[in-house]
Amino acid sequence: MSIRSDYPCNEAINDLEVFFRKHIANAKELQRFLDYLVQFKAAGRVSFRFLHEELMAYRKTNSDYFPFSDEERKMIDEMFHFWG
């Protein structure tokens, strides 16, 4: 698997929004994650390691162990590479 040459902040935020809307069914939790994205957009950076930790905690707390598609795994790897 090759890593892309860049991952612009706005594109990363858009990809994460699609990912969260797809996987987080709880409206309150979804809003919490979307609020993080608003903060990241204002700051012009993505704190992906923080976001990943929050996502893993959400999954554990809610027993919401949805599988990642191959594309989502690739996105996560790229997020760590550029924004981790």
N, C-alpha and C positions, 0 to 999 in steps of 0.2 A: 504494500500500500504506500503510495506516495503522498506526502503532505503538500498541500497547496502552497503557493508562494506568498499569500497574504490572506487575511480574514478581517476585512474592515469592520469597525465597531457597529455601524448601523446594520450591516448584513448579519453579524453575529446576533445582535439583539432581535432582529426579525426572525431568524432561524429558531432562537430560543423561545420566542413567543408562540410560534407554530407548534413546537415541541410540547410546551407546557399546556397549551389549549387542547392538544391531542390526548395527553396522558393524565392530567390532574382534573379529576371529576368534581372534587369538593370545591365549591364556589369560593369559600373563604380562603382556602389554601391557594387556589389559583390566583386570586387577587393579590395575595401576599407575594407570589413569585412575579406577577406582572408589575407590582410596585417596585420590586428590585430592578426590573428592566428600565423603568422610568428613571430611577436614580442613576443607573449606569449610563443611560443616554445623556442625562444632564452632565455627568462627569466626563463623558467622552471616553470611557473605558469599561471593560467588562471584568468583573472580579469572578472569574469562572471557578476557581478553586473554592471560594466561599459558596457560590451557587451550587456547585456539585455536592458539597457537604450538606447544605440545606436540603437538597433533593434526596440524598441518601437518608437523612434523618426523617424526612416526610414519608418516604417509602417504608421505613422501619416502623415508625409510629402508627401509620395507617394500614400496615400490612398490605401495601399497594405495590406488589412486585411485578409491575408490567415489564415485558421483555423489550429490549431495544432491537430495532431493525438494524441491518448491516449499515444502512445510510446513517442512522442515528449514532451508531458506534463510531463511524468515521467522523461525524460532526463533533462528537465528544472528544475524540483524539485530537482533532484540529483545534478545538477550543482550548484544550490544555496546552497545546503547542504555542498558540498565539496569545492566549489570554490567561494562562494558568500561572 
